[in-house]
Amino acid sequence: MTGYDAIADWYETTLVPGWRADPLEFGPTLRELLGPGTGPCLELGCGTGAHAGRIRELGRTPLGVDVSAGMLRHAGARLPVARGDATALPVATGALPAVVAIMVHTDMPAYPAVLREAARVLAPGGVFVHVGVHPCFCGGFADRTDGRAVVIRPGYREPGWTTESWTDQGLRDKVGATHRPLPALLGAVLEAGLVFERFAEGGAPTPTVFAWRARKPYPERANR
């Protein structure tokens, strides 16, 4: 049982409805970075499947994987799902044209290994899109009590797991979160063998979301 099993019903009935107005700009971010396409798109840590509709609107077929049986109990009505660890995906190498991770990297202490798995299952030229909590403005060191400004306390440079949060209405105080400063987060993408293509930020007035698109490179031709 995971920490998310215990809060799955709260997540589905309380947190997800707040995303429908899209204050964090998931929809525009996916349209910009993932873009239209066809074929399967695997969502890592899909939770209750709240983002499946946005993926489907782009012409892609959403598939989900998550370690939490409680979350998948809700997700099954929205997309095909499998219970599994994102560091060891039940997917063949080079099988997918697209993989996304939406608001999950702080839930995955082994996120660098997750990125390596994403690179493994992508076909050459395949696209990976990360949409995540902004490490500069949303860690345990950041106080967002005032919606017009963020108070940053010392701690941004210190990676680690914490339950410290400015609110009791979110996830960090319930299941904890892993913080990685931006250089470490982006470095893990490069170490996974992915190539950056574009960046985006979402949420206002101070960004809540930091996102990017990366691509799996095509192998060099043998005769070159």
N, C-alpha and C positions, 0 to 999 in steps of 0.2 A: 504494500500500500504506500502511495506517495502522499506528500503534503497536499497535493492538488486534489486527490480523491476526497479529502475531508471538506474541501470548499467548493467542489464542482457545482453543486446546486446554487450556492450564493453567486458564483462566477457567472453562471448562465442567466440567473434571474435579476441580478443587481448590476454587475459590471458590464456585461455585453449590451444591455439596452442603452447604456450611456454612450456607446460607440455608434449608434445608428445615425445620429446627426453628424457624425464624423468630425468631431472637433480636433482630432489629431491628424486629419487629412490622410487617412489610409488609402481612400479611393484615388485621389489625385496622385499620390505617391506611387501606387501600383500602376496606374495608367502611364505615368511618366517613365518609370524604371523597368517594369516588367513588359508592359505594352501588349498589343494584340498578338495573338498567336493561336496555334492549334496543338493538339496532343496533350499528354498528361503534364500536370504541374504539381509537384509534390510539396506539401506544406509541412515543414518540420515543426514538431510541437504544436500541432493544429488545435489543441484544446477542444473546445466545444464546436469547432468548425465555423466560428463567427465570420471568417474572412472568405469562406468558400464562394459566396455569391459574387464578391468583387473579382475573384479569379475567373469565375465562369462568365462574367460580363465581358471579359477580354477575349472570349472565344476558346479559352483553355479548359481542360478537364481537371478539376481539382481532385487530388488524392491527399489523404492525411495520415500522419504517423504521430503517435504520442505515447508516452510511457504510462499515463494515468488512465486507468479503466473508468474511473468516475467521469472524467472529462469526455472520453470517447462514447460514453452512454448517451450523451447529448449530441455529439458530433455525427453519429451514424445516420441521423435523419437528414443531414446536409451534404454529405460526401462519403465516398468509399474510404474506410479507414482500416488501419492495422495498428495493433499495440506493439510498440517496439522502442528500442533505445536509439536515439539519433546518432550515437557514436558507433553504432553497428547496424546500419539500415538493412532491412530485408529486401534489398533491391539489387539487381544485377549491375555490374560495372558498365558505365556508358549507356545506360538504358533510357535516360530522361532528357527532354529538351529544356526543362525548366524546374528550378527548385526555389522555394521561398522560405524565409524564416521571419515571422512577424511578431514582434514584441515578446521574444522568448530568450534572447541570449543571456539575460540576467538570471534566468531560471536554470541555466545549463552551466554548471561549474567547469565542465570539460568542453566549452564551446570551440576552442581550437580544433579538437578532435572531430566535432560536429562539422566544422567547415571542411576538414579533410574528407569526411564521408560525402558531403555534398559534392565536392569536386570529383570524387570517385564515381558517383552514380550519374553525373552529367555526361551527356554525349559531347564529343568535340564541338566547340562552338556554342554549347548550351549556356543558358543564362541562370545566374544565381542572384536573387534579390534579398537583401537584408533590410528589414524595417524594425528599428529597435529604439528602446529608451535612450535618450541622448545622454551619453556618459558625462558630458560637461555640466549639465543643468538638472539632472534627475537622480543623482546618487543619494546615498544616505546623508551626505554632507550638505545637500541642497534643501532649503526651506522654501516651498512654494505656497505658503499660507496666503500671501498677498498675490492675487491673480495678475497684478500689473508688474510684478518684479520678482526676482529670485534672489534669496540671500544665500551666498556660497560661503560655508564655513571651511576651515582647513580639512583636508582629507581626500581631495580629488586625486592626488598622485598615489594614494595607497590602495592597491587592489585588495579584494577580499569579499567575504560574505557578511551580510548584516541584516538585521530586522529593524534598524533605525529608520524611522519614517516621519515625515511632517504631518501625515494624516493616518487615521485609522479606517479610511474608506477604500484603501488600495490593497495591493498584494504584498508589498514588502513586509509589512508588520505581521502578516499572516503566515507566509511561507518563506520569507527571507529572499534576498537577492544578491547576486554576485556582481561586483563592480570591477570593470576593467577600464583604465584610462584609454582615451582615444588612440594613442600610438600603439598600445598593445593590441587593441581590438583590430585596427587596420593591419597591423603586422601579421596577425594570425591569418588574415585573408591571403596575403602574399605568400606566407609559408605553406598554405594549402595548395598553392599552384594556380590560383585564380588571378585574373587580370582585371583591375579596376577600369570601369568605363564611365561612370557618372555618379554624382552625389546629389542628395536632396535633403532638405530639412522640412519638418512639419510641426504644426501646433503653434499657437500664438498666445501672448505677444513674444515670449521667449521660447525658442524651440524645445519641444518635448520629445520629438522624434528625430533621429538621425538615420538616414537610409543611403544605400548605395546599390549599384548594379555592377556585377563582375561577370566575367565570361571565362569558360574553360577554353584554353587555346587549342587550336588545331595542331596535331602533331606535324612536325617538319617532314617534308617529303624525303623519302629514303635516298633519292638521287641527288639531293641538294648538297 
